Amino acid sequence: MTAKLGPTLRIAIVGAGMGGLATALALARQGFEHIDVYEAAADLGFVGAGIQVAPNLSRELQRLGAWEYMETDAVEMHTVSIRGGTTDEELANQSLAYIRERYGQPHRVAHRSALANALYEACKAAAPRVAFHFRTAVTDVDFDRHRIRVRGRDEAEPGHWIDVDVVFGADGVKSVVRKCMLARQGEEDDAQDTGQAAYRIMLRRGQLAHDPELLALLESNSTSRWIGAGRQIIAYPISGNTILNIATTQPDVNFAAAPTATWTTRADKSAMLAVYADFCPRVARLLRLVPAGEVCEWKLRVHRPLRTWVEGCVALVGDACHPTLPHLGQGAAQAIEDGAVLAVVMGKLTDVKDILAGLLVYEHLRKTRAERLVEEAAISGRTLLHADPEAQAARDAAFRRVSTGGPNPDKWVDRTVTDYVYGFDCVKVAEEQVAGLM
Ligand SMILES: Cc1cc2nc3c(=O)[nH]c(=O)nc-3n(C[C@H](O)[C@H](O)[C@H](O)COP(=O)(O)OP(=O)(O)OC[C@H]3O[C@@H](n4cnc5c(N)ncnc54)[C@H](O)[C@@H]3O)c2cc1C
């Protein structure tokens, strides 16, 4: 495709996370030729975790030509099993066959680095349209003169200004671009503690081989979730069933006790074992296998919904404007949908003076959906983590009714939610609606 502004428009993307990479790739495929991606980290960053690749995500990856780079890593999920954390009693076991039938793609999971690398490789294949600038942090945005300030590794360095026509802030939950935008709008940046943290762990086949019950988790193409008061653990195989990915959620104790600027840290294994000490023997065996130096903890933060994602020639993408709890497995998917829709809109512009109008169309097409999914993830989290015994009993009874067609309290596999989330083709809808909105 050749966007009218493709040969001339100078596009700056802040952040080479899932949203930034997808935005760069989608714009390159629309015919934009001058896309610069500024990434503070030295490379694609710490990505030692699994990620849900729901139908709405795989559909976009296929459309963007990134899928072929990660196809062999992805594992198709056939079932999801919910169990009591302390008892190991199976409360529900739901087949995911309906997902492929209903949405045209199966539900898959993959290594986060496979997803990031796939987007990156596809961007490189679009070179020289996309140029990456690693170790380059954006520190300021000048909304009046259309420029960004960047600096290299030396934090004492004042940095220098770069003139641009449009800026996409895909710099994650701690977004500097959002901060600048809110300051400009006279509002406060308000990243909020959720009081929750997450351990992310990976176990390789060799570490599980001696324990048939644990090995079965790697070989079963099933997602298993154990739930207990205030805590939950999810496990699924990734990387062609060679790695078992485990992610937990529990009350944030460690970050709250010792606040740091970073929200991801190597964690103490004995502290992790203590948090899950009352969980069943299977979970205990799993957690004990983790090498002491390989426990990583993430602090989970969100931000109140923003009034707008746009200011002048600047728009926000992904976690910068809709950071989410992980309970719906849609954070990266929504960041990538943002990039895909943004490119559709940008591709229709014929004059730079229409950039603001175009960015507002992007916001119109994306904001309601992304914010609803943030809310659904929060609701799902509250349900899964109930501490009150009566609420737990009601939830568990609901899980037991899933086999007879009842709604699933774990919303990422509840049909009403999956119809809304997985059944939605964001690019098709954008293509249909964009002309009427410009
Ligand atoms: C525990 C946990 C589990 C999750 N599981 C899933 C899941 O299964 N499925 C799913 O879809 N999502 C999941 N998510 C959410 C998902 O990881 C995020 O929603 C997604 O990564 C957001 O992408 P992003 O590009 O907006 O931000 P990020 O991935 O955070 O990328 C932002 C990038 O910007 C860079 N950056 C920051 N500031 C600057 C600056 N000033 N200048 C230049 N560069 C900068 C950062 O270094 C980073 O590379 C999970 C999140 C957590 C915490």
PDBQT file of the ligand as one rigid body, heavy atoms in Angstrom, charges set to zero:
ROOT
HETATM    1  C1  LIG A 501       2.808 -10.235  34.694  1.00  0.00    +0.000 C 
HETATM    2  C2  LIG A 501       2.292  -9.814  33.368  1.00  0.00    +0.000 A 
HETATM    3  C3  LIG A 501       1.738 -10.760  32.501  1.00  0.00    +0.000 A 
HETATM    4  C4  LIG A 501       1.254 -10.373  31.258  1.00  0.00    +0.000 A 
HETATM    5  N1  LIG A 501       0.725 -11.312  30.412  1.00  0.00    +0.000 NA
HETATM    6  C5  LIG A 501       0.222 -10.935  29.235  1.00  0.00    +0.000 A 
HETATM    7  C6  LIG A 501      -0.338 -11.885  28.317  1.00  0.00    +0.000 A 
HETATM    8  O1  LIG A 501      -0.350 -13.093  28.562  1.00  0.00    +0.000 OA
HETATM    9  N2  LIG A 501      -0.845 -11.421  27.148  1.00  0.00    +0.000 N 
HETATM   10  C7  LIG A 501      -0.817 -10.098  26.816  1.00  0.00    +0.000 A 
HETATM   11  O2  LIG A 501      -1.309  -9.744  25.718  1.00  0.00    +0.000 OA
HETATM   12  N3  LIG A 501      -0.278  -9.177  27.645  1.00  0.00    +0.000 NA
HETATM   13  C8  LIG A 501       0.235  -9.560  28.834  1.00  0.00    +0.000 A 
HETATM   14  N4  LIG A 501       0.766  -8.643  29.666  1.00  0.00    +0.000 N 
HETATM   15  C9  LIG A 501       0.709  -7.220  29.305  1.00  0.00    +0.000 C 
HETATM   16  C10 LIG A 501       1.718  -6.856  28.280  1.00  0.00    +0.000 C 
HETATM   17  O3  LIG A 501       3.000  -7.264  28.668  1.00  0.00    +0.000 OA
HETATM   18  C11 LIG A 501       1.710  -5.352  28.048  1.00  0.00    +0.000 C 
HETATM   19  O4  LIG A 501       0.385  -4.901  27.985  1.00  0.00    +0.000 OA
HETATM   20  C12 LIG A 501       2.427  -5.019  26.758  1.00  0.00    +0.000 C 
HETATM   21  O5  LIG A 501       3.770  -5.404  26.843  1.00  0.00    +0.000 OA
HETATM   22  C13 LIG A 501       2.302  -3.535  26.450  1.00  0.00    +0.000 C 
HETATM   23  O6  LIG A 501       3.111  -3.206  25.361  1.00  0.00    +0.000 OA
HETATM   24  P1  LIG A 501       3.616  -1.727  25.172  1.00  0.00    +0.000 P 
HETATM   25  O7  LIG A 501       4.403  -1.744  23.915  1.00  0.00    +0.000 OA
HETATM   26  O8  LIG A 501       2.494  -0.784  25.298  1.00  0.00    +0.000 OA
HETATM   27  O9  LIG A 501       4.556  -1.461  26.413  1.00  0.00    +0.000 OA
HETATM   28  P2  LIG A 501       5.897  -2.167  26.821  1.00  0.00    +0.000 P 
HETATM   29  O10 LIG A 501       5.916  -3.586  26.369  1.00  0.00    +0.000 OA
HETATM   30  O11 LIG A 501       6.080  -1.878  28.265  1.00  0.00    +0.000 OA
HETATM   31  O12 LIG A 501       7.017  -1.405  25.980  1.00  0.00    +0.000 OA
HETATM   32  C14 LIG A 501       7.408  -0.087  26.248  1.00  0.00    +0.000 C 
HETATM   33  C15 LIG A 501       8.805   0.119  25.697  1.00  0.00    +0.000 C 
HETATM   34  O13 LIG A 501       9.134   1.496  25.768  1.00  0.00    +0.000 OA
HETATM   35  C16 LIG A 501      10.461   1.630  26.232  1.00  0.00    +0.000 C 
HETATM   36  N5  LIG A 501      10.555   2.940  26.844  1.00  0.00    +0.000 N 
HETATM   37  C17 LIG A 501      10.011   3.342  28.013  1.00  0.00    +0.000 A 
HETATM   38  N6  LIG A 501      10.266   4.642  28.227  1.00  0.00    +0.000 NA
HETATM   39  C18 LIG A 501      10.981   5.078  27.164  1.00  0.00    +0.000 A 
HETATM   40  C19 LIG A 501      11.523   6.341  26.799  1.00  0.00    +0.000 A 
HETATM   41  N7  LIG A 501      11.355   7.435  27.576  1.00  0.00    +0.000 N 
HETATM   42  N8  LIG A 501      12.206   6.448  25.632  1.00  0.00    +0.000 NA
HETATM   43  C20 LIG A 501      12.366   5.369  24.816  1.00  0.00    +0.000 A 
HETATM   44  N9  LIG A 501      11.869   4.137  25.136  1.00  0.00    +0.000 NA
HETATM   45  C21 LIG A 501      11.169   3.999  26.280  1.00  0.00    +0.000 A 
HETATM   46  C22 LIG A 501      10.636   0.476  27.202  1.00  0.00    +0.000 C 
HETATM   47  O14 LIG A 501      11.998   0.169  27.400  1.00  0.00    +0.000 OA
HETATM   48  C23 LIG A 501       9.871  -0.633  26.477  1.00  0.00    +0.000 C 
HETATM   49  O15 LIG A 501      10.690  -1.344  25.582  1.00  0.00    +0.000 OA
HETATM   50  C24 LIG A 501       1.301  -9.004  30.886  1.00  0.00    +0.000 A 
HETATM   51  C25 LIG A 501       1.871  -8.063  31.752  1.00  0.00    +0.000 A 
HETATM   52  C26 LIG A 501       2.354  -8.450  32.980  1.00  0.00    +0.000 A 
HETATM   53  C27 LIG A 501       2.961  -7.417  33.885  1.00  0.00    +0.000 C 
ENDROOT
TORSDOF 0
